[in-house]
Amino acid sequence: TGTTFSADGLITNNNGQSDIWVLKITHAGMVEWSKSFGGAGFDYGHALRVVPTGGYIIVGSMGSINTSTSSIAQRYDQNLIALRIDETGQTIWQKAYGHDYFDAGMDVYPLNDGSGFLLTGYSEVAALNNLPYESNKNAWTLGIDPQGNKLWEIFAEGSENEYGVAIGANASKSTVAVIGDTDSKDGELISTGRKDIWFQKYNDQSTFTVSLGSDFGICAGKSITLQATVPNCPDCTYLWENNSTQDVRPVTVTTTKVYSVTVTNPSGQTISDSIHITVFPNPTASVVKGDPFNGESNGYIIVTPQSGTPPYQITWDNGAIDFFINHLDGGNYHFSMTDQNGCAVDSTVYLEEVVSNQDFTKQISLSIFPNPIPQNTALNIQSSNRIKNIKIYNSNGLLLKTVLSTPQNIPLEALPKGVYYLLFTLQQGQKYTKRLQIY
């Protein structure tokens, strides 16, 4: 492709001052056909590429549009033109793109998957478009869909002139590369001499995609905001499965569900994405407590997980991290129990200082030994008072065993290594706790 001012020879017609000229030749150098495109003004062809799905695409500039053969109208002084033709040179479509003054396309790159085209060239954009430099040429890169509808555009500007000359993309379309020249000493493209070659690499923006992110789980009753992420499509419209039409959607999750959104771009293309959100039930726990009595720090609290996903962790406001805490005074004790999914239950347990009518003037002696104790060893117990029962809990607050007698020792063969808590209930009703370590 190129430009012609002629109206003879291979040029069978001239539409105006100059036309875009496309010449197709065989491998032997024979002319297969010659076509000219344009209007009454100055029109220039700058680059042609073969389209993978068939035919060709041409970019250049047009100072005129032949309205008898095109539905597009001239914009300002000169427009960037994209012209799509078939293998015989017949026009499929042509589109003009422009801003305020002179615009031109210097190169075009068809995407291999047929999803559109990348264009580069230059544009003169006035300050009303909020660009800092208004009177010179800015490098201009565009993405268009297969029908020529503009999807996005990027400018690279300085106070002088910048031109995009060649463009390409990698096979996966993850990046777009543009090369050109600049004579600016400021802005994005700074020349170190009179005029420099410049190169820029962009994330590919021509691929029309939407993402709601990866599937995930969340605790019941939590509030989240779903975001439909569509790169570089400010004019896209959104439709969720509940008929909401914003790109963001607040949700309070109560049940496991699939959420979906359909996005439509200005050219009418639609894409969809969905996300599966699993709702985890919040854990529950039972609490057993023993109030301190006789003015001693002998209160205790046992928290036992009842539901949720193990393993569990617990933290107390006094710094403890066990499900069984003892040697407590009266007062409030707050805990937070979290399961494997990060879901939590919070509660406060109140221990009341108990004043008993019973005679506690006699000192009660209660001891266990050895402690720590080797695995598969019997635990010895000495008590000055008769024991009604002994309950053995693991470190997660789970009751493992109840001994209904007054033993002198307890076999521990079935217990693995770890920390355990023993709750002694005396015949008079008093309760005492001991911490046991098995190694």
C-alpha positions as CSV (number, residue, x, y, z in Angstrom):
1,T,0.0,0.0,0.0
2,G,1.0,3.6,-0.4
3,T,-0.2,6.9,-1.9
4,T,-1.0,7.9,-5.5
5,F,-1.6,11.3,-7.2
6,S,-2.1,9.6,-10.6
7,A,-5.1,8.9,-12.7
8,D,-3.5,6.7,-15.4
9,G,-1.2,3.7,-15.7
10,L,-2.2,1.2,-13.1
11,I,-4.5,3.8,-11.5
12,T,-7.8,3.5,-13.2
13,N,-9.4,6.3,-11.2
14,N,-8.4,9.1,-8.9
15,N,-11.0,10.3,-6.3
16,G,-9.3,13.6,-5.5
17,Q,-5.9,15.2,-4.7
18,S,-4.3,11.9,-3.6
19,D,-5.6,8.4,-2.8
20,I,-4.7,5.4,-0.8
21,W,-3.3,2.9,-3.3
22,V,-3.2,-0.9,-2.9
23,L,-1.4,-3.0,-5.4
24,K,-1.5,-6.9,-5.3
25,I,1.1,-8.8,-7.2
26,T,1.9,-12.4,-7.7
27,H,5.1,-14.2,-6.6
28,A,6.3,-13.8,-10.2
29,G,5.8,-10.0,-9.9
30,M,2.7,-9.8,-12.1
31,V,0.0,-7.4,-11.2
32,E,-3.1,-9.2,-9.9
33,W,-5.1,-6.0,-9.2
34,S,-4.7,-2.3,-8.4
35,K,-7.2,-0.3,-6.3
36,S,-7.4,3.3,-5.0
37,F,-9.5,4.5,-2.1
38,G,-10.2,8.1,-1.0
39,G,-12.2,11.2,-1.4
40,A,-11.8,14.7,-2.8
41,G,-8.9,15.7,-0.5
42,F,-5.5,14.3,0.5
43,D,-5.5,10.7,1.5
44,Y,-2.5,8.5,2.3
45,G,-1.9,4.8,2.8
46,H,0.9,4.0,5.3
47,A,0.8,0.3,6.2
48,L,-1.0,-2.9,5.1
49,R,-1.1,-6.3,6.9
50,V,-2.6,-9.7,6.0
51,V,-5.5,-10.6,8.3
52,P,-5.4,-14.2,9.6
53,T,-9.1,-14.7,8.9
54,G,-8.8,-13.5,5.3
55,G,-8.2,-10.3,3.4
56,Y,-6.2,-7.2,4.4
57,I,-6.3,-4.2,6.7
58,I,-4.7,-0.8,5.8
59,V,-4.0,2.2,7.9
60,G,-3.2,5.7,6.9
61,S,-4.8,9.2,6.9
62,M,-7.7,10.8,5.2
63,G,-8.4,14.4,4.6
64,S,-11.6,13.5,2.8
65,I,-14.3,10.9,2.8
66,N,-16.3,9.9,-0.2
67,T,-19.7,9.8,1.4
68,S,-21.2,8.0,-1.6
69,T,-19.1,4.9,-0.7
70,S,-18.7,5.3,3.0
71,S,-21.0,5.9,6.0
72,I,-18.3,7.7,8.0
73,A,-17.9,11.5,8.0
74,Q,-14.8,13.5,8.1
75,R,-13.6,14.7,11.5
76,Y,-11.6,17.9,11.7
77,D,-8.6,18.3,9.4
78,Q,-7.2,14.8,8.9
79,N,-8.2,11.5,10.3
80,L,-6.5,8.2,11.0
81,I,-8.2,5.7,8.6
82,A,-8.5,2.0,9.0
83,L,-9.6,0.2,5.8
84,R,-10.6,-3.5,5.7
85,I,-10.7,-5.1,2.3
86,D,-11.1,-8.7,1.0
87,E,-8.7,-10.7,-1.2
88,T,-10.1,-9.0,-4.3
89,G,-9.8,-5.5,-3.0
90,Q,-13.4,-5.0,-2.2
91,T,-14.2,-2.8,0.9
92,I,-15.5,-4.7,3.9
93,W,-15.5,-1.6,6.2
94,Q,-13.7,1.6,6.7
95,K,-13.5,3.7,9.9
96,A,-12.1,7.1,10.7
97,Y,-10.6,8.0,14.1
98,G,-9.6,11.4,15.2
99,H,-9.4,14.1,17.7
100,D,-8.9,17.8,17.2
101,Y,-6.5,18.4,14.3
102,F,-4.2,16.1,12.3
103,D,-4.3,12.4,13.0
104,A,-2.7,9.5,11.1
105,G,-2.1,5.8,11.3
106,M,1.4,4.5,10.6
107,D,1.1,0.8,11.3
108,V,-1.4,-1.9,12.1
109,Y,-1.1,-5.3,13.7
110,P,-3.9,-8.0,13.3
111,L,-4.2,-10.2,16.5
112,N,-3.7,-13.8,15.6
113,D,-6.9,-15.0,17.3
114,G,-9.1,-12.7,15.2
115,S,-10.1,-10.6,18.2
116,G,-9.2,-7.3,16.7
117,F,-6.4,-5.0,15.6
118,L,-3.7,-2.8,17.1
119,L,-3.0,0.6,15.5
120,T,-0.3,3.2,16.1
121,G,0.4,6.6,14.7
122,Y,0.0,10.1,16.0
123,S,-2.7,12.6,16.9
124,E,-3.0,16.3,17.7
125,V,-5.2,16.6,20.8
126,A,-6.3,19.9,22.2
127,A,-6.2,20.8,25.9
128,L,-10.0,20.1,26.2
129,N,-9.0,16.4,26.3
130,N,-7.0,17.1,29.4
131,L,-3.6,16.3,27.9
132,P,-0.8,18.6,28.8
133,Y,0.5,19.3,25.3
134,E,-2.0,20.6,22.8
135,S,-0.3,22.0,19.7
136,N,2.1,19.2,18.7
137,K,1.8,15.6,17.6
138,N,1.4,12.9,20.3
139,A,2.1,9.2,19.7
140,W,-1.2,7.4,19.6
141,T,-1.9,3.7,20.1
142,L,-5.4,2.2,19.7
143,G,-7.1,-1.1,20.0
144,I,-10.2,-1.9,17.8
145,D,-12.5,-4.9,17.5
146,P,-12.9,-7.0,14.3
147,Q,-15.6,-4.5,13.0
148,G,-13.4,-1.5,13.6
149,N,-15.0,-0.2,16.8
150,K,-12.5,1.5,19.1
151,L,-12.0,-0.3,22.4
152,W,-9.2,1.8,24.0
153,E,-6.5,4.3,23.3
154,I,-3.2,5.4,24.8
155,F,-1.2,8.6,24.3
156,A,2.5,9.3,24.8
157,E,3.2,13.0,24.8
158,G,5.8,15.7,25.2
159,S,5.9,19.3,24.3
160,E,7.2,18.7,20.8
161,N,6.4,15.8,18.4
162,E,6.1,12.0,18.9
163,Y,5.1,9.5,16.3
164,G,4.2,5.8,16.6
165,V,5.8,4.1,13.6
166,A,5.5,0.3,14.2
167,I,3.5,-1.9,16.5
168,G,3.3,-5.6,17.4
169,A,2.3,-8.0,20.2
170,N,3.6,-11.3,21.6
171,A,1.8,-14.6,20.8
172,S,-0.1,-14.6,24.0
173,K,-1.2,-11.0,23.6
174,S,0.0,-10.2,27.1
175,T,2.0,-7.2,25.9
176,V,2.0,-4.6,23.1
177,A,5.2,-3.0,21.8
178,V,5.4,0.3,19.9
179,I,8.4,1.9,18.3
180,G,8.6,5.5,17.0
181,D,10.5,8.7,17.2
182,T,10.5,11.8,19.4
183,D,12.1,15.3,19.5
184,S,10.6,16.3,22.9
185,K,12.8,17.2,25.9
186,D,10.1,16.6,28.4
187,G,6.9,14.5,29.0
188,E,7.0,10.7,28.7
189,L,9.4,10.4,25.7
190,I,12.5,12.5,26.3
191,S,14.9,12.9,23.4
192,T,18.6,13.1,24.2
193,G,19.4,14.6,20.8
194,R,17.7,16.4,18.0
195,K,15.4,13.4,17.4
196,D,15.5,9.9,19.0
197,I,14.0,6.5,18.4
198,W,11.7,5.6,21.3
199,F,10.2,2.2,22.3
200,Q,7.3,1.6,24.7
201,K,5.8,-1.6,26.0
202,Y,2.2,-1.7,27.2
203,N,0.0,-4.4,28.8
204,D,-2.3,-5.6,26.1
205,Q,-5.7,-3.9,26.3
206,S,-7.3,-5.1,23.2
207,T,-8.4,-8.4,24.7
208,F,-11.9,-7.9,26.1
209,T,-12.0,-9.8,29.4
210,V,-13.9,-9.8,32.7
211,S,-12.8,-11.3,35.9
212,L,-14.6,-11.8,39.2
213,G,-11.5,-13.5,40.7
214,S,-11.0,-17.0,42.0
215,D,-13.6,-19.0,43.9
216,F,-13.3,-18.7,47.6
217,G,-14.9,-19.5,50.9
218,I,-16.1,-17.0,53.6
219,C,-17.7,-17.2,57.0
220,A,-21.4,-17.0,57.2
221,G,-22.8,-13.5,57.7
222,K,-19.7,-11.6,56.4
223,S,-20.2,-8.7,53.9
224,I,-18.0,-8.4,50.8
225,T,-17.9,-6.4,47.6
226,L,-17.6,-8.3,44.3
227,Q,-15.7,-6.4,41.6
228,A,-16.2,-7.1,37.9
229,T,-12.7,-6.2,36.5
230,V,-12.8,-5.2,32.8
231,P,-9.5,-3.5,31.7
232,N,-9.8,-0.3,29.8
233,C,-13.5,-0.3,29.1
234,P,-15.0,2.7,30.8
235,D,-18.2,2.5,28.7
236,C,-18.9,-1.2,29.3
237,T,-22.3,-2.1,30.8
238,Y,-22.9,-4.8,33.4
239,L,-25.7,-7.2,34.2
240,W,-25.5,-9.5,37.3
241,E,-27.7,-12.5,37.9
242,N,-29.8,-10.5,40.3
243,N,-30.3,-7.7,37.6
244,S,-28.0,-5.2,39.3
245,T,-26.1,-3.1,36.7
246,Q,-23.0,-1.7,38.4
247,D,-19.4,-3.0,38.1
248,V,-19.3,-3.5,41.9
249,R,-21.8,-5.4,44.0
250,P,-22.0,-5.5,47.8
251,V,-23.0,-8.9,49.1
252,T,-23.8,-10.3,52.6
253,V,-23.2,-14.1,52.3
254,T,-25.5,-16.5,54.1
255,T,-25.6,-19.5,51.8
256,T,-23.2,-21.1,49.3
257,K,-23.9,-19.6,45.9
258,V,-22.6,-18.9,42.4
259,Y,-22.6,-15.2,41.4
260,S,-22.3,-14.2,37.7
261,V,-22.0,-11.1,35.6
262,T,-22.3,-10.4,31.9
263,V,-20.4,-7.4,30.4
264,T,-21.2,-5.7,27.1
265,N,-18.7,-3.4,25.4
266,P,-19.5,-0.5,23.1
267,S,-19.2,-2.7,20.0
268,G,-21.9,-5.1,21.3
269,Q,-19.5,-7.9,22.3
270,T,-20.5,-9.7,25.5
271,I,-18.4,-11.8,28.0
272,S,-19.3,-13.4,31.2
273,D,-17.7,-14.6,34.4
274,S,-18.9,-16.3,37.5
275,I,-17.5,-17.0,41.0
276,H,-18.5,-19.7,43.4
277,I,-18.5,-18.5,47.0
278,T,-18.6,-21.3,49.7
279,V,-20.1,-20.2,53.0
280,F,-18.5,-21.8,56.1
281,P,-20.6,-22.1,59.2
282,N,-19.4,-20.2,62.2
283,P,-18.1,-22.4,65.0
284,T,-19.9,-22.9,68.3
285,A,-18.6,-23.9,71.7
286,S,-19.8,-25.1,75.0
287,V,-18.5,-23.7,78.3
288,V,-18.1,-25.3,81.7
289,K,-17.0,-23.1,84.5
290,G,-16.1,-23.4,88.2
291,D,-16.4,-20.3,90.3
292,P,-13.6,-19.5,92.7
293,F,-14.4,-20.0,96.4
294,N,-13.0,-19.6,99.9
295,G,-11.0,-16.6,98.7
296,E,-8.7,-18.7,96.7
297,S,-7.7,-18.4,93.0
298,N,-9.3,-21.8,92.2
299,G,-11.8,-20.9,89.5
300,Y,-11.6,-22.5,86.1
301,I,-13.2,-22.4,82.6
302,I,-13.4,-25.2,80.1
303,V,-14.3,-24.3,76.4
304,T,-15.2,-27.3,74.2
305,P,-15.7,-26.8,70.4
306,Q,-19.1,-28.1,69.3
307,S,-19.1,-27.3,65.5
308,G,-16.9,-25.8,62.9
309,T,-13.9,-27.1,61.0
310,P,-11.0,-28.3,63.2
311,P,-8.3,-27.7,64.2
312,Y,-9.3,-24.8,66.5
313,Q,-7.4,-22.1,68.2
314,I,-8.4,-20.0,71.2
315,T,-7.2,-16.8,72.7
316,W,-8.2,-15.2,76.0
317,D,-8.0,-11.6,77.1
318,N,-5.6,-12.6,79.9
319,G,-3.1,-14.0,77.3
320,A,-4.0,-17.7,77.8
321,I,-4.2,-19.9,74.7
322,D,-5.6,-23.1,76.2
323,F,-9.2,-24.3,76.1
324,F,-8.9,-25.1,79.8
325,I,-7.8,-22.3,82.0
326,N,-7.5,-22.5,85.8
327,H,-6.3,-20.8,88.9
328,L,-8.7,-18.0,88.2
329,D,-10.1,-15.2,90.4
330,G,-13.6,-13.9,90.0
331,G,-14.3,-11.6,87.1
332,N,-15.0,-11.5,83.3
333,Y,-12.9,-13.6,80.9
334,H,-13.3,-13.1,77.2
335,F,-12.3,-15.6,74.6
336,S,-12.2,-15.9,70.8
337,M,-12.2,-19.4,69.2
338,T,-11.2,-19.7,65.5
339,D,-11.5,-22.7,63.3
340,Q,-9.4,-23.8,60.3
341,N,-11.5,-21.6,57.9
342,G,-10.8,-18.5,60.0
343,C,-14.4,-18.3,61.3
344,A,-14.7,-17.3,64.9
345,V,-17.0,-17.3,67.9
346,D,-16.5,-14.8,70.7
347,S,-17.9,-15.0,74.2
348,T,-17.4,-13.7,77.7
349,V,-17.5,-15.9,80.8
350,Y,-18.2,-14.5,84.3
351,L,-16.7,-16.1,87.4
352,E,-18.3,-15.2,90.7
353,E,-16.5,-15.2,94.0
354,V,-18.4,-17.8,96.1
355,V,-18.7,-17.5,99.9
356,S,-19.6,-20.9,101.2
357,N,-21.3,-21.8,104.5
358,Q,-19.2,-24.9,104.7
359,D,-16.2,-25.1,107.1
360,F,-13.1,-24.7,105.0
361,T,-10.8,-23.9,108.0
362,K,-9.2,-27.3,107.5
363,Q,-6.5,-27.1,104.9
364,I,-7.1,-29.3,101.8
365,S,-4.1,-31.1,100.4
366,L,-4.3,-32.4,96.8
367,S,-1.3,-33.4,94.7
368,I,-0.5,-35.5,91.6
369,F,2.9,-37.0,90.7
370,P,5.1,-37.5,88.8
371,N,4.3,-34.4,86.8
372,P,5.5,-34.2,84.0
373,I,5.0,-37.9,83.6
374,P,6.3,-40.4,81.0
375,Q,3.9,-41.9,78.6
376,N,2.3,-45.3,79.7
377,T,2.9,-44.5,83.4
378,A,0.3,-44.6,86.2
379,L,-0.4,-41.2,87.8
380,N,-0.3,-41.1,91.6
381,I,-2.8,-39.1,93.5
382,Q,-2.7,-37.9,97.1
383,S,-5.6,-36.1,98.7
384,S,-6.5,-35.2,102.3
385,N,-10.2,-35.3,101.4
386,R,-12.3,-38.0,99.8
387,I,-12.5,-37.5,96.0
388,K,-15.9,-38.0,94.4
389,N,-14.7,-38.1,90.7
390,I,-11.9,-37.0,88.4
391,K,-12.5,-35.7,84.9
392,I,-9.6,-35.6,82.4
393,Y,-9.7,-33.0,79.6
394,N,-7.3,-32.6,76.7
395,S,-5.8,-29.2,75.7
396,N,-8.8,-28.6,73.4
397,G,-11.3,-28.8,76.3
398,L,-12.6,-32.2,75.2
399,L,-13.6,-34.5,78.1
400,L,-11.7,-37.8,77.6
401,K,-12.3,-39.8,80.7
402,T,-14.2,-39.7,84.1
403,V,-12.9,-41.8,87.1
404,L,-15.7,-42.4,89.6
405,S,-13.8,-43.4,92.7
406,T,-11.0,-42.4,95.0
407,P,-8.0,-44.0,93.3
408,Q,-4.5,-43.8,94.5
409,N,-3.4,-43.9,90.9
410,I,-4.8,-43.6,87.4
411,P,-3.5,-45.6,84.4
412,L,-2.6,-43.3,81.5
413,E,-1.7,-45.9,78.8
414,A,-4.3,-44.6,76.3
415,L,-3.3,-41.0,76.4
416,P,-0.8,-39.7,73.9
417,K,1.9,-37.1,74.7
418,G,0.6,-33.6,75.4
419,V,-1.0,-31.3,77.9
420,Y,-4.1,-32.4,80.0
421,Y,-6.2,-30.9,82.7
422,L,-7.7,-32.9,85.7
423,L,-10.8,-31.6,87.4
424,F,-11.2,-33.0,90.9
425,T,-14.6,-33.0,92.6
426,L,-14.5,-33.7,96.3
427,Q,-17.3,-35.3,98.3
428,Q,-18.1,-31.9,99.9
429,G,-18.5,-30.4,96.4
430,Q,-15.3,-28.4,96.2
431,K,-13.6,-28.5,92.8
432,Y,-9.9,-28.2,92.1
433,T,-7.9,-28.4,88.9
434,K,-4.4,-29.7,88.0
435,R,-2.4,-29.3,84.8
436,L,-0.6,-32.5,83.7
437,Q,2.2,-32.9,81.1
438,I,2.7,-36.3,79.4
439,Y,6.0,-36.8,77.6
